[in-house]
Amino acid sequence: MTRPRLLLVDEPTAAPDRQRSQDVVALLAREAAERGVATVMVTHDHDVLHHCHRVVEMVDGRLINP
Protein backbone atom coordinates (compact mmCIF):
# COMPACT_ATOMS: atom_id res chain seq x y z
CA MET A 1 0.00 0.00 0.00
CA THR A 2 2.88 2.38 0.49
CA ARG A 3 4.29 1.88 -3.03
CA PRO A 4 1.33 1.65 -5.41
CA ARG A 5 1.86 1.00 -9.10
CA LEU A 6 -1.40 2.72 -10.02
CA LEU A 7 -2.97 5.85 -8.56
CA LEU A 8 -6.62 6.64 -9.35
CA VAL A 9 -7.54 10.28 -8.74
CA ASP A 10 -11.13 11.49 -9.02
CA GLU A 11 -11.65 15.24 -9.42
CA PRO A 12 -8.60 16.49 -7.47
CA THR A 13 -9.38 20.05 -8.61
CA ALA A 14 -13.09 20.12 -7.75
CA ALA A 15 -12.89 22.53 -4.82
CA PRO A 16 -9.59 24.50 -4.81
CA ASP A 17 -9.04 27.84 -6.52
CA ARG A 18 -7.19 27.93 -9.87
CA GLN A 19 -3.68 28.27 -8.49
CA ARG A 20 -4.19 25.56 -5.90
CA SER A 21 -5.62 23.29 -8.63
CA GLN A 22 -2.46 23.80 -10.70
CA ASP A 23 -0.32 23.09 -7.64
CA VAL A 24 -2.20 19.87 -6.81
CA VAL A 25 -1.98 18.44 -10.32
CA ALA A 26 1.67 19.49 -10.71
CA LEU A 27 2.44 17.69 -7.44
CA LEU A 28 0.60 14.56 -8.60
CA ALA A 29 2.43 14.60 -11.95
CA ARG A 30 5.84 15.14 -10.34
CA GLU A 31 5.37 12.45 -7.70
CA ALA A 32 4.02 9.98 -10.25
CA ALA A 33 7.02 10.56 -12.52
CA GLU A 34 9.59 10.37 -9.73
CA ARG A 35 8.09 7.22 -8.24
CA GLY A 36 7.18 5.53 -11.51
CA VAL A 37 3.49 5.36 -10.66
CA ALA A 38 0.87 5.23 -13.41
CA THR A 39 -1.83 7.79 -12.63
CA VAL A 40 -5.35 8.02 -13.99
CA MET A 41 -7.08 11.31 -13.24
CA VAL A 42 -10.72 12.15 -13.87
CA THR A 43 -11.38 15.88 -14.14
CA HIS A 44 -13.59 18.50 -15.75
CA ASP A 45 -10.81 21.09 -15.33
CA HIS A 46 -9.30 21.68 -18.78
CA ASP A 47 -6.81 24.17 -17.31
CA VAL A 48 -4.70 21.36 -15.79
CA LEU A 49 -4.48 19.09 -18.84
CA HIS A 50 -1.05 20.43 -19.85
CA HIS A 51 0.34 18.38 -16.93
CA CYS A 52 -0.93 15.16 -18.53
CA HIS A 53 0.94 12.89 -20.93
CA ARG A 54 -2.26 11.60 -22.51
CA VAL A 55 -5.82 12.92 -22.50
CA VAL A 56 -8.86 10.79 -23.27
CA GLU A 57 -12.25 12.48 -23.35
CA MET A 58 -15.69 11.03 -22.79
CA VAL A 59 -18.56 12.51 -24.79
CA ASP A 60 -22.07 11.11 -24.60
CA GLY A 61 -20.80 8.04 -22.77
CA ARG A 62 -18.12 7.21 -25.36
CA LEU A 63 -14.37 7.58 -25.19
CA ILE A 64 -12.80 9.79 -27.85
CA ASN A 65 -9.09 10.43 -28.50
CA PRO A 66 -8.15 6.90 -27.31
C-alpha positions as CSV (number, residue, x, y, z in Angstrom):
1,M,0.0,0.0,0.0
2,T,2.9,2.4,0.5
3,R,4.3,1.9,-3.0
4,P,1.3,1.7,-5.4
5,R,1.9,1.0,-9.1
6,L,-1.4,2.7,-10.0
7,L,-3.0,5.8,-8.6
8,L,-6.6,6.6,-9.3
9,V,-7.5,10.3,-8.7
10,D,-11.1,11.5,-9.0
11,E,-11.6,15.2,-9.4
12,P,-8.6,16.5,-7.5
13,T,-9.4,20.0,-8.6
14,A,-13.1,20.1,-7.8
15,A,-12.9,22.5,-4.8
16,P,-9.6,24.5,-4.8
17,D,-9.0,27.8,-6.5
18,R,-7.2,27.9,-9.9
19,Q,-3.7,28.3,-8.5
20,R,-4.2,25.6,-5.9
21,S,-5.6,23.3,-8.6
22,Q,-2.5,23.8,-10.7
23,D,-0.3,23.1,-7.6
24,V,-2.2,19.9,-6.8
25,V,-2.0,18.4,-10.3
26,A,1.7,19.5,-10.7
27,L,2.4,17.7,-7.4
28,L,0.6,14.6,-8.6
29,A,2.4,14.6,-12.0
30,R,5.8,15.1,-10.3
31,E,5.4,12.5,-7.7
32,A,4.0,10.0,-10.3
33,A,7.0,10.6,-12.5
34,E,9.6,10.4,-9.7
35,R,8.1,7.2,-8.2
36,G,7.2,5.5,-11.5
37,V,3.5,5.4,-10.7
38,A,0.9,5.2,-13.4
39,T,-1.8,7.8,-12.6
40,V,-5.3,8.0,-14.0
41,M,-7.1,11.3,-13.2
42,V,-10.7,12.2,-13.9
43,T,-11.4,15.9,-14.1
44,H,-13.6,18.5,-15.8
45,D,-10.8,21.1,-15.3
46,H,-9.3,21.7,-18.8
47,D,-6.8,24.2,-17.3
48,V,-4.7,21.4,-15.8
49,L,-4.5,19.1,-18.8
50,H,-1.1,20.4,-19.8
51,H,0.3,18.4,-16.9
52,C,-0.9,15.2,-18.5
53,H,0.9,12.9,-20.9
54,R,-2.3,11.6,-22.5
55,V,-5.8,12.9,-22.5
56,V,-8.9,10.8,-23.3
57,E,-12.2,12.5,-23.3
58,M,-15.7,11.0,-22.8
59,V,-18.6,12.5,-24.8
60,D,-22.1,11.1,-24.6
61,G,-20.8,8.0,-22.8
62,R,-18.1,7.2,-25.4
63,L,-14.4,7.6,-25.2
64,I,-12.8,9.8,-27.8
65,N,-9.1,10.4,-28.5
66,P,-8.1,6.9,-27.3
